[in-house]
Amino acid sequence: MIDNSPLFISLPFIILAFMLGIFMGRRKAEKKQTPVSYSLTSDYFKGLNYLLNEQTDKAINVFAGMLEVGEETVDTHIALGNLYRQRGEVEQAIKIHQNVIAKPSLSLSRRNDALFELARDFMHAGLLDRAENLFQELLKKQSHVQNALKYLLSIYQQEHDWDEAIYIAKKLEAASNISYSRQVAHFYCELALISQKSGNFKEALLQVKKALGTDKQSVRASILEGNLNKDLGNCKAATRAYRRVEQQDPMLLSEVLEPLVQCYKELKKSKEIKSFLEHSLKKYGGITSVLLYSEQIRYESGDKAAALFVVETLRKKPSIRGLSYLIEISLDFTKGTAHDNLLILQEITNNLLKDKPIYQCDQCGFKAKTMYWQCPGCKSWSSVKPIQGIEGE
């Protein structure tokens, strides 16, 4: 985290001012062909005075005016522009970097350095189209290739241009020798969702297959495949897709349990429902499995049997969701004071669950009530998982 205290901000400029003073002294000495004396200009002392009085903006302007843009000073100007950007003064950063680029005497390499920083300025300012054009220009010049590709990937994700995101991710993978298969699989899933919304299920399934071909461990692709087939009435194919999730990421198995049970019901496979839920309970023990299994007991043996099962389960693994369900089914066979007490408990548990997040990003800690495949906080893919414990799964 950047410390914006005056001392922290002034320190780099004090060092910079010192270097500028030396540089100016050297330039004067070189022109006179005399030994370096480190003589300092009046502007230098004026700028230093601003620094000592913590008037950093005025100091920057003084020091920036002391040096013309040239091959020897381009790093200083770029650094000044970057400091402005870090302080949130993007317009000033853009102005400085554009001034550097405008100098025809600069070498191509130095100009490209300034061009890259200007693209970052535009990105910071939210001018994505202008940033994109500059990053593309850098790619054509084979300059700052990997970083330009990373920024372009970020831009296309923000713009939801998934085809371009796939293209750039593959280029970045080749340039960096780092796998981007997880991200690319998500991009294909995004395209599948677009096709699904337009009613083109065939194209949606094709995009899902591309996602799984890119990343066999893509839980999102399996869930999408299951949902698409379920909507098409192909519960057999949907069941296969949902069952795949257990091998891909058991932590997300709770996401498919309910639609999986629905598919088994459609296929009239009640034994498979009970068998899979028992397997899930024994191996993972999540509250979603508990509640779905209790519904099976409730259907076969009634409310009291289901309530007894939930009570035994909650003794081993407490859960607010489980308690809420237990209260709900117990209300049907209680009367009088006991019934009134349960209503009070129901209100308490409902308040506890109200607006309570059930998902959390394992990268930045972002919490939400709904599932996100890309964390809104840190923008990581596949990092959001169901919260475990008494308040979660």
Secondary structure, 3 states (H helix, E strand, C coil): CCCCCHHHHHHHHHHHHHHHHHHHHHHHHHHHCCCCCCCCCHHHHHHHHHHHCCCHHHHHHHHHHHCCCCCCCHHHHHHHHHHHHHCCCHHHHHHHHHHHHCCCCCCHHHHHHHHHHHHHHHHHCCCHHHHHHHHHHHHHCCCCHHHHHHHHHHHHHHCCCHHHHHHHHHHHHHHHCCCCHHHHHHHHHHHHHHHHHCCCHHHHHHHHHHHHHHCCCCHHHHHHHHHHHHHCCCHHHHHHHHHHHHHHCHHHCHHHHHHHHHHHHHCCCHHHHHHHHHHHHHHCCCHHHHHHHHHHHHHHHCHHHHHHHHHHHHHHCCCHHHHHHHHHHHHHHCCHHHHHHHHHHHHHHHHHHCCCCCEEECCCCCEECCCCCECCCCCCECCEEECCCCCCC
